[in-house]
């Protein structure tokens, strides 16, 4: 089956929305990178998708970890920085009014702060670590919503008596930790008589997470929110954790033994670029903290858990293969992508284990 015909079939089967985007010209992007505006959101909520090769590599290949992940994240962030400078009003703000909120441990791994500095944007930095009280890997169910606590914060650089524009990169699945981070920032800003004007969110972002963050931002006083999503606005699985472009919801199937099909929002051209490499149902950011070599906690630095991420990715892909392989929509291109990725994951896992001996 030709790729275009297969793409159309998959878009229809999984109800992927590919008719909401318009191409936006942004100067200086990497070759083959594109920025798309997503239509259909309120006027004070501007949503963009950054389609770049580095982002697709991260999303499609969970075997990319450590330094390889860091390099791709910086490449993606450099494109994002160009888009942010051109499409938002950040350049109109004094550097003392630009606040970069680092959500620990994982969000600094997006490296947006480095890319913006390289592009000449100065800012103040604040730090916060919201954490699920119970282990949260693939388990962000609604019953656990109140189990988020702030275990570290440093708002000492938050300016007094300023109109603020805030940057907050992170993985936004359910949006709960993002909401907690912003609500705490708003409390400190009020204590310092500063007002929240505009918010810029960047990273892997689900449709549900976007809605949660937008509603939270509006309720605490931001008058405009910008979202820059890597490659797509993802669907969100039953476990409120996995963020697929499209595919079966493995967490729902494991619990209900029923097949539930999910689809996100992207541009048609982006979807076709994903087709040869993406495994339907796979979580695009993966466990973002575990994929990194080193993580800052606010108090010290801790190692990521790359071996655990690789093992979990192998297990998830094998389960996705099992529940997908007999479905009518499942194509040879999917099986080939699965076999390649499993081989790469096992190879990288063996090399990490070998380093410990």
N, C-alpha and C positions, 0 to 999 in steps of 0.2 A: 504494500500500500504506500502510495506517495505521501510524503510528509504533510503536504497541505491538506490532503484528504483526511489523514489521520488526525491532524490538528483540529479540523472542523468537527470531526466525530467526537473527539475528547472534550472539546469546548461545549458541545451540545450535551453530552452525557453527564458531565460534571458541573454544568451551568456556570462555567467560568465567564465572568463579565469582561469582554474585550472591546466593548463599544462605548466606553466612558472616557477614553483617553484622547488627548490631542498633543501632538509633538510641539515642544517648546525649544526654541533656539537658545542654547547657552554656550557662550564662547569658551574656548580653551579646554574642552573635555578631552579625555583620552580617545584614541581612535575607536570607532564603533560604539562609543557610549552615547546614550540618548537620555533626555529628560522629558517626561510626559506629565501634563497636568491632568488630574482626574476630576471629571465633572460630577455634579450631583450633591455637593456638600454645601453647607451654609456659607454665606458671603464672608463671614469672619473665620472660616476654616479652609485654608488653602492646602490642597493635597497634591503632592508630586511623587512620581515614581522615577527612580534613577536606575536605568538599565545599563549596567556596565559589565564587562567581561569578568572583572574581579569578583563582583557580587554574585554572578552566576556560578563561578567556580566554588565559592564558599557555600552557596545554597545547594548545589548538586553533589558535592563531594565531601562528606563528613570525615574522610580520611585526611583532609587537609587540616593540620593542627600546628600548634607551636609557632615556630618562626615563619613557616609557610603561611599560616593563617594571618599572622601579624603583617606580613608584607602585602598580602591581598587586601586586608582591612585598610591599610594606609592608602593603597592605590584607590580603593573605593571612596575613602574619605576625602581624598584630594578632589575627585570629581564632585562629591557632595558639597565641599567647601565652595567651589566655583558656583554651583547652583544656588547655594544659600546666599552668597554675596550678591548675585545678580537678581534673584527672585524675591528676596526679603528686604526689609528696610534696615538691616543690621549696620550698613555703612553710614547711616544717618545718626547712629548713637556714638557718644563718647565711650572710650574703652572702659571708663569707670562705671558706666551704666550697663555694660554687657556682662552677664553673669553666666558662667558655665557650671552647671550642676553635674558633678560626677556621682553616679550611682554605683556604689561599690557592692560586690567586688568586680563585676564583669564589664561594666559599661566602658571604662577607659580603653578596653581592648578594641573598641571601634575606631580609636585613634583620631577622632574628629578634632580634638583640641590641638593635636600636632599639625594637622592639615590647615586649620584656620590660622594658627600662628605663622606657618610658612607662607600663607597667603596675605599676611600683614594685618590680621585682625587681633587686637589685644582684648583681654577680658580679665575679670576677676573670677576666682575659682572657689566653689564651695563643695563640700563633700558630705555624702550621706550613705548609710548602709541600712536599707530596710531588709528584713529577713523573715522568711516563713519560719514559724516556731517549730513546725514539724518538717522533716525532709520533703523537698518539693519537686524532685525530679519526676516529670511526667505525672504530677499529682497536685493540681491546683483547683480541686473541686470547690464548688460554691460553699460547702459546709466549713471550709477552712478559711473563709474570707477574713475573719477577724484575727487570724493567727499570724499577723504581720507585726513585727516590732522593729523599732529603730534601735540598732545596737551601736551605731557610731554616727556622729555628725560633727561638722566643723563649718560654721557659717560666719566665721570671724571676718572674712573678706566681703561679706554682703554689705554694700554701701548704705549709708544713711541718706534719707531725703532725696532719693533718685527715682526717676521713671525707668524701670528696668526692662530689658529684653533678655530672656533666659534661653539658654541652649541646653538641651537634655537628650543626649544620645543614649539609647538602651534598646534591648529587646523588649517589645511591647506585645505580649501574648494576651493575657486577660486585661492588662493595664493596671492591675492592683498595686504593684510596687511603685509604678510610676505615679499613680494617684497619691499614694502615701508620701512619696518624695516631694511632690509639688505642694501638697497640703501643709507639710512641715515647713517648706520654704516660705509659703505664704504667711505662716504664723510669725516667722522670724522677720520677714519683710515688714509686716505690720508693726512689730515691736520697734523697728528702726525707722518707721515713718516713710518707708519706700513703697512705691506702687508698682504693681505688675502690669506691664503694658502688652508685651508680645512674647510668645513662646515658640521655640523651634525644636521640633522632635525629629530625631534621625535614627535609623536602624532598621532591623526587621520588625515590621509592624503588621499586626492582624487587623482585620476590619473591626472586630469586637474591641480590641485594644485601643484603636483609634477613637472609637466612640466613647470609651471610658475616659481616656485622657482629655478629649475635647470637652466633655461635660464637666469634668473636674476643673479644667483650666478656666472655663467660663464661670463656674460657680465661685471660684476664688478671686476673680477679678481681671484675668487676662482679657484684653479686648480683641485679640487676634491670635490664632494659632496656626502655625505652618507645620506640615508633616512632610518629611522626605523619606520615603520607604525604599528599601533596597529591592529592586527588581519587580516587586508586586506587593499589593496588599493581600496578605495571606488569609486563608481560611483558618479556623481555630477548631481543634478537635474537642471531643467530649471531655477529655481530661484538662482542658483549659491550658494546655502546655504546647502540644505539637502544632506546628504552623506550616501546613503544606500549601503549595501552589494549587494542587488539585490531587484527588485520589481518595481511596477509602480511609475511613476513620478507624484506625487500628484499635484505639482505646475503647471506642464504642462497641466494636465487634467483640473484643475480649470480654467486655462486661455483659453485653446483651445477646451476643451470638447472632446479630443482625448486621447486614451491610448498610452502611451510611456513606453516601458519596458527597464530597466537599469540593468547592471551587472558590478561588479567590478573585481578585481584580487585577488585570494587567493589560498591557497592550498586545495586540495580535502578534506583532513581530517579535516581541519579547517571548511570548508563549512558544512560537516556533523555534526560537533559539534555545529554549529550555528542553525541547522535546527529545533530542538524542541523548541527553545526559541525566535528566531528572527522573527519579524513581517515584511513581505515584504514591502519595500518602506520606512521603518522607518529611521529617521536620527540618526545615531549611537552616535555621541558625544552630540547631542542635543544642547541647548544653554548653552555652557560650563561655561560661567560666571554666568548665572542665577542658575545653579545647585549647586554653591558653597555657603558656609555660609558667608564668608568674602572675600573681594577683595581689593588688594592694588592698588591705583590709581597713586602712585608717590608722592602725597601730603598727603594722609590720607587713611584710610580704610573705605570701604563702604560695606553694606550688599549685598549679591546676591539677586536674586528675585525668590526664590524657588517656591513660590505659582504660579507665572506666568509661570515658566517652566512646572510645573505639569499640569496646566490648558491647556497650549498650546499643551502638549504631548497628553493629552486626546483628544483634538479636532482633532489633526492630525491623531491619530490612528483610531478614529471613521470615518474620511473621507477615510482613506486607506481601512478600512473594507468595507465601502459602495461601493467603486469602484472595489474592488477585489473579493467580495464574490460570484459573478456569473461567474467569469472567470474559464476557464477549468483547469488551473493550480492550483487554490486555493484548499487546502486540509484541512481535519479536523485538522491536526496538527497546521495549521495556525490559525484557529478559536480558538482553545484551547489556543494558546499563546496569542492571542488578548484578550480573556476573562480574563485570569489570570492577564495580565499586566494592563488592565483597572481597575480591582478590586484593584490591588496594588496601582495604581496611585490615585484612589479615596480615598483609606484608608489613604495614606500618606498625601494627600491634606487636608482631614478632620482633621488629627492630627495637622497639621500646623495651620489651621484656629482655632482649639480649643485652641492652645497655646496663641492666641491673646486675648482670652476672659478673 
